[in-house]
Amino acid sequence: MTGEIGIYIRHDPDRVRAADFAFWASAKLPDGPPLGFIEVAPDLVVEILSPTDRWPEINEKIADYFSVGVGELWIVDPSDETVFVYRSPAQRTALRRGDTLNGSGPLTGFTLPIDELFTF
């Protein structure tokens, strides 16, 4: 799913994060995507940074996503053509031109050369 997908982080008080892209293995959403905000943690969340994003807020998002069981998080920074791959809040890998992004878990076998991501 793409485009500000609302993912519940907690209730009472409600906290929802809006991911730029999210992926669920079909076993997690056997009836397809629900209407409204989603209560099931995605296998992958992708956040694309904008010039106004700041790392303290991004770090808060990272903690929120992993707190609900997100499997993997990719932070795409177009300004310096870097993809930060998180497999936990403390495990970060920075990928740049010349590197290849490799999916894990349900995305095992998915590969994307970083050069292709930033060629436009």
Secondary structure, DSSP 8 states (H G I E B T S, - for coil): -EEEEEEEEETTTTEEEEEEEEE--TTTSTT---SSSB-S--SEEEEE--TT--HHHHHHHHHHHHHTT-SEEEEEETTTTEEEEEEETTEEEEE-TT-EEE--GGGTT-EEEHHHHT--
